[in-house]
Amino acid sequence: MQKLLIVLCVSLGMALAAKHIPLKRIKPLRQVMKAQGRWNDYVTLKEQRAVARLNAGNDDNEPLKDYSDTEYAGEVDIGTPAQKFSVVMDTGSANLWVPSTKCTTKASCSGKSEFDGSKSSTYQSSTTKFTIQYGTGSCSGTIGYDKVCIADVCVDNQPLGEATSLAAFFTGQPMDGICGLAFQSLAVDRVIPPVYNMIQQNLLDNPWFTVWMTADGDVQGQNGGQITLGDYDTEHCSSSCDWVPLSSATYYEFTLQSYRVASSFDAHPKGAARQRRSAAVGGSAAISDTGTSLIAGPTSDIDSICTQLGGKAESGGVYSIACDAVDTLPDVIFTINGKDYPVRAKNYVVPDGTGACILGFEGMRAVAGPKWILGDCFIREYCNVYDMGNQRLGLCQANA
């Protein structure tokens, strides 16, 4: 496996400052709804909608998404003067959108910052419509163009979605919109995503960005990590990264070779463990996705993992677990590009907002495209370097 040892080089008289996007912890919709006693009804509605769309032969643009477990948000500035928005920095999608002051779904837009193009001297309107279908509803509106800044890196005439209609599941979610960080080929209407636009215009030192996330439990409103534009995060991540080639430059997609729940055999790599490889997934397509908090996969595989961990099946395809089990649960190991990547219980035991915990694994219905999503539970263990220029993913151990 190709290795990279990060060496910091400073050119004579030119020390380029890295650009950091702080990520704030936010309360996931799952926690809010559980506290309100609405979660089971939401899950039922989601499953009914999925069946209805499947029977109708309709494909969602983002069938894997509903953002019900989103835990991290960053800031984007739009317009002149800047209007600030708290958005999900999402490597699993590629469109930037925020609510518009013309929003007609008042309940869904309530409490969110709304973009007002009339107050920006650099704004350009258009009549182009957009609609993004998610797993539990849609977002629609018109495409506008304006100056967009992320961590003080700015692009002019950036296309953005001005959402005038948001599905009900966005109601009460503590973020304004979504900033897609994936490749342009994934974007609805093929509009160019902001960070990809920065790379195309050579505004970043390097054609990649690094994501680091914390594992500090149920902490709200605090720093939960950061995104480093155009550089590595040498403060929070190991200086040695493994490079995984992308199998598709749409999502950050690669091949997941296998998984297993660790046992005592894993302490002896030359012994019986060699004969006890995981339930093999047979080279399934997987993606790295900052917009998905859990690790998602085929229901039968997730059931196998969670049963071995002693979880109790709950609604919505997840399993509950005693919070204090975090000290005794084994690693769950994923094999990627010939190397094992253990994920510790501290990163996959997740508070559910009611004083209980769930395992950070979720079964998902069969859809076209990737079968596995390695979300924040995985990214908290390994900083991910999203190298758009060379179409590869870097995995670097996060500092404890």
C-alpha positions in Angstrom: 0.0 0.0 0.0 1.2 3.4 -1.0 2.3 5.5 2.0 2.8 9.1 2.5 5.0 10.6 5.2 3.8 14.2 5.5 6.8 16.6 5.6 6.1 20.2 6.2 8.1 22.4 3.8 8.2 26.1 3.9 9.4 27.9 0.8 11.9 30.7 1.4 10.0 33.7 2.5 6.6 32.1 1.8 4.8 30.4 4.6 1.3 29.6 3.4 -1.4 29.5 6.2 -3.7 26.6 6.2 -7.5 27.4 6.0 -9.6 25.8 8.7 -13.3 25.3 9.0 -14.4 24.7 12.6 -17.1 22.0 13.0 -19.6 22.6 15.7 -21.5 19.8 17.4 -25.2 19.9 17.0 -28.1 17.8 18.4 -29.1 15.2 15.8 -32.8 15.1 14.8 -33.0 11.5 16.1 -32.2 12.8 19.6 -34.7 15.6 19.3 -37.5 13.3 18.1 -36.8 10.6 20.6 -37.0 13.1 23.4 -40.3 14.3 22.0 -41.6 10.8 21.5 -41.9 11.3 17.7 -39.1 9.0 16.4 -41.1 5.9 15.8 -43.7 7.7 13.8 -40.9 9.3 11.8 -39.3 5.9 11.1 -42.7 4.5 10.0 -43.2 7.4 7.6 -39.7 7.1 6.2 -40.2 3.4 5.5 -43.6 3.9 3.9 -42.2 6.6 1.7 -39.3 4.4 0.6 -41.6 1.6 -0.4 -44.0 4.0 -2.2 -41.1 5.5 -4.3 -39.7 2.1 -5.0 -43.0 0.8 -6.2 -43.5 3.9 -8.4 -40.1 3.3 -9.9 -38.8 6.7 -8.8 -35.1 7.2 -7.9 -34.0 9.7 -5.3 -31.1 11.9 -6.1 -29.8 11.2 -2.6 -31.5 8.0 -1.5 -29.0 7.4 1.2 -29.6 10.7 2.9 -32.1 12.0 5.5 -29.6 13.8 7.8 -31.5 12.5 10.9 -28.2 11.7 12.6 -26.2 14.8 11.6 -23.8 15.9 14.4 -21.5 18.4 12.8 -22.0 21.7 11.0 -19.6 24.4 9.6 -20.1 28.0 8.5 -20.4 29.3 4.9 -20.6 33.0 4.0 -22.7 34.0 1.0 -23.1 37.4 -0.7 -21.7 40.9 -0.2 -21.9 41.8 2.6 -21.7 38.3 3.9 -24.8 36.4 5.1 -23.7 33.6 7.4 -25.1 30.1 7.3 -24.6 27.0 9.4 -24.5 24.0 7.0 -23.7 20.3 7.0 -20.2 20.0 5.3 -21.2 16.9 3.4 -18.8 14.7 1.4 -21.7 12.5 0.4 -23.4 15.1 -1.8 -22.3 17.9 -4.1 -24.8 20.7 -4.0 -24.8 23.9 -1.9 -28.2 25.1 -0.9 -29.6 27.3 1.9 -33.2 28.4 2.6 -34.4 31.5 0.8 -36.4 34.4 2.2 -39.0 33.3 -0.3 -39.5 29.9 1.4 -43.1 28.8 1.3 -42.8 25.9 3.7 -42.7 28.0 6.8 -42.5 25.3 9.4 -39.5 23.6 7.7 -37.7 26.9 7.3 -38.6 28.3 10.7 -35.6 29.0 12.9 -33.1 28.8 10.0 -31.1 31.7 8.5 -32.6 32.6 5.1 -30.7 34.0 2.1 -31.8 37.3 0.8 -30.3 38.0 -2.6 -31.7 41.5 -2.7 -29.3 42.4 0.1 -26.2 41.3 -1.8 -24.4 43.5 -4.3 -22.8 40.5 -6.0 -25.9 38.4 -6.4 -27.3 37.3 -9.8 -30.6 35.6 -10.1 -31.7 33.0 -12.6 -34.9 31.2 -13.5 -33.3 27.7 -13.4 -35.2 25.4 -11.0 -33.6 22.6 -8.9 -35.0 19.7 -6.9 -33.1 17.3 -4.8 -34.9 14.2 -3.7 -33.7 12.7 -0.4 -34.7 9.5 1.3 -37.4 11.2 3.3 -38.5 14.2 1.2 -37.2 16.9 -1.1 -35.6 20.3 -1.3 -36.5 22.6 -4.2 -36.1 26.2 -5.4 -34.1 28.1 -7.9 -30.3 28.4 -8.7 -28.7 31.8 -7.9 -25.1 33.0 -8.2 -23.1 34.9 -5.7 -19.8 35.2 -3.8 -19.3 32.3 -1.5 -16.6 32.2 1.2 -15.5 29.2 3.3 -12.7 29.7 5.8 -11.9 33.1 4.0 -11.4 31.3 0.7 -13.8 33.0 -1.8 -15.2 32.1 -5.2 -17.3 34.6 -7.2 -20.4 33.7 -9.2 -20.8 30.4 -7.3 -24.0 28.6 -8.1 -26.1 27.9 -5.0 -29.6 26.6 -4.4 -32.1 29.0 -2.9 -34.5 26.7 -1.3 -38.1 27.8 -1.4 -39.6 24.4 -0.3 -38.1 22.1 2.3 -39.5 18.7 3.3 -41.0 18.3 6.7 -38.0 16.3 8.0 -35.9 19.5 7.9 -38.2 21.0 10.5 -36.3 21.5 13.8 -33.0 20.4 12.4 -30.3 22.7 13.8 -28.7 23.5 10.5 -29.6 25.9 7.7 -28.6 23.9 4.7 -26.1 21.6 3.0 -22.7 22.3 1.5 -21.8 19.4 -0.7 -18.1 18.5 -0.9 -18.2 15.6 -3.4 -17.4 15.7 -7.1 -19.3 17.8 -9.7 -20.4 14.6 -11.5 -22.6 13.9 -8.4 -24.3 17.3 -8.3 -27.9 17.7 -9.2 -28.0 19.7 -12.5 -24.1 19.3 -12.6 -23.5 22.6 -10.9 -20.0 23.0 -9.6 -19.6 22.5 -5.9 -17.8 25.3 -4.0 -14.6 23.5 -2.8 -14.2 21.8 -6.2 -14.6 25.2 -7.7 -11.8 26.5 -5.4 -9.5 23.7 -6.6 -10.3 24.3 -10.2 -9.4 28.0 -9.8 -6.1 27.0 -7.9 -7.2 28.9 -4.8 -6.0 26.1 -2.5 -2.4 25.2 -1.8 -3.2 21.6 -2.7 -6.2 19.9 -4.4 -7.5 18.2 -1.3 -9.0 18.8 2.2 -8.7 17.0 5.5 -11.5 16.2 7.9 -10.9 15.6 11.6 -13.8 14.9 14.0 -13.8 14.5 17.8 -15.2 11.7 19.9 -16.3 13.7 23.0 -19.7 12.2 23.5 -22.9 14.1 23.7 -21.4 17.6 23.6 -23.5 20.4 22.0 -22.4 23.7 20.6 -18.7 22.9 21.1 -15.9 22.5 18.6 -16.4 19.0 17.2 -13.5 19.0 14.7 -12.4 20.9 11.7 -11.9 20.8 7.9 -8.5 21.9 6.7 -8.7 23.2 3.1 -5.7 22.6 0.8 -3.6 20.9 3.4 -3.2 18.1 6.0 -4.2 18.5 9.6 -0.9 17.8 11.3 -2.2 18.9 14.7 -5.0 16.4 15.1 -4.0 13.6 12.7 -1.1 11.2 12.2 1.7 12.3 9.9 1.5 8.9 8.1 -1.5 8.3 5.8 -2.6 5.3 3.7 -3.8 6.2 0.2 -6.9 4.4 -1.1 -7.7 4.8 -4.8 -11.2 5.9 -5.6 -13.3 3.5 -7.7 -15.6 6.3 -8.7 -15.1 10.1 -8.6 -18.7 10.9 -7.8 -18.9 10.1 -4.1 -15.6 9.3 -2.5 -16.1 5.7 -3.4 -13.7 2.8 -2.9 -13.8 -0.9 -2.3 -14.6 -2.4 1.1 -13.1 -5.8 1.1 -14.4 -7.2 4.4 -15.3 -6.6 8.0 -15.2 -8.4 11.3 -15.8 -8.0 15.0 -12.5 -8.4 16.8 -11.9 -11.3 19.1 -9.0 -12.7 21.1 -7.8 -14.2 17.8 -6.9 -10.8 16.5 -4.1 -10.6 19.1 -2.3 -13.3 17.1 -2.2 -12.2 13.4 -0.1 -15.2 12.4 -2.3 -17.7 14.2 -6.0 -18.6 14.2 -7.1 -15.1 13.2 -5.9 -15.8 9.7 -8.5 -18.6 9.5 -11.2 -16.4 11.0 -11.5 -13.6 8.5 -14.7 -11.6 8.8 -17.9 -12.0 7.1 -16.6 -11.0 3.7 -18.5 -8.4 1.8 -16.9 -9.5 -1.4 -15.5 -6.2 -2.6 -18.5 -4.0 -2.0 -18.7 -0.4 -3.0 -18.3 1.9 0.0 -18.1 5.7 0.5 -16.6 8.0 3.0 -19.4 10.4 4.1 -19.1 13.3 6.6 -22.9 13.9 6.2 -23.8 10.4 7.7 -23.1 10.0 11.4 -23.3 6.3 11.6 -21.7 3.4 9.6 -24.4 2.0 7.3 -24.5 -1.2 5.4 -26.7 -4.0 4.2 -29.2 -4.9 6.9 -28.0 -8.5 7.2 -24.4 -7.4 7.7 -25.3 -4.7 10.2 -27.5 -7.2 12.1 -24.5 -9.6 12.3 -22.2 -6.9 13.7 -24.6 -5.6 16.2 -25.7 -9.0 17.4 -22.1 -10.0 18.0 -21.7 -6.7 20.0 -24.7 -7.6 22.2 -27.0 -4.9 20.9 -30.8 -4.9 21.1 -32.7 -4.2 17.9 -34.6 -0.9 17.9 -36.8 0.9 15.3 -35.0 2.6 12.4 -32.5 -0.1 11.8 -30.3 0.6 14.8 -29.4 -1.3 18.0 -29.3 0.0 21.6 -26.4 -0.8 24.0 -25.6 0.1 27.6 -23.5 3.3 27.5 -21.0 1.9 30.0 -20.3 -1.0 27.6 -17.9 1.3 25.8 -15.1 0.1 28.1 -15.5 -3.5 27.2 -16.7 -3.8 23.6 -14.3 -5.0 21.0 -13.1 -3.1 17.9 -15.0 -3.5 14.6 -12.4 -4.0 11.9 -12.8 -2.9 8.2 -10.4 -4.1 5.6 -9.7 -1.6 2.8 -7.0 -1.8 0.1 -5.4 -4.8 1.9 -5.1 -3.2 5.4 -7.2 -3.5 8.5 -8.8 -0.4 10.1 -10.1 -1.1 13.6 -12.8 1.3 14.9 -12.9 1.5 18.7 -16.1 1.4 20.8 -15.4 5.0 22.0 -16.1 6.0 18.4 -19.1 3.7 17.6 -21.1 3.9 20.9 -23.3 7.0 20.4 -25.6 8.8 22.9 -29.2 8.8 21.7 -30.3 11.9 23.6 -32.4 10.1 26.2 -29.6 9.0 28.5 -29.2 5.8 26.6 -26.8 4.8 23.8 -27.0 3.1 20.4 -24.4 1.3 18.4 -23.1 3.4 15.5 -24.2 1.0 12.8 -27.4 1.2 10.8 -29.0 -1.2 8.3 -30.1 0.4 5.1 -32.4 -0.7 2.3 -30.9 -1.9 -1.0 -30.4 1.0 -3.4 -28.5 1.5 -6.6 -24.9 2.6 -5.9 -22.7 2.2 -2.8 -23.7 -0.6 -0.3 -21.7 0.8 2.6 -21.3 4.2 4.1 -18.4 4.9 6.5 -19.7 7.9 8.3 -18.6 9.9 11.3 -18.0 6.9 13.5 -15.3 5.9 11.1 -14.0 9.4 10.5 -13.6 10.0 14.2 -11.1 7.1 14.2 -9.3 8.1 11.0 -8.9 11.5 9.6 -10.0 11.4 6.0 -8.0 13.3 3.3 -10.3 13.9 0.3 -7.8 14.3 -2.6 -10.0 15.5 -5.5 -7.0 16.3 -7.7 -5.6 12.7 -7.6 -8.9 10.9 -7.0 -7.9 9.1 -3.9 -8.8 9.0 -0.2 -6.2 9.3 2.6 -6.7 7.5 5.9 -4.7 8.8 8.8 -5.1 7.8 12.5 -6.7 10.6 14.5 -4.7 11.6 17.5 -6.2 10.3 20.7 
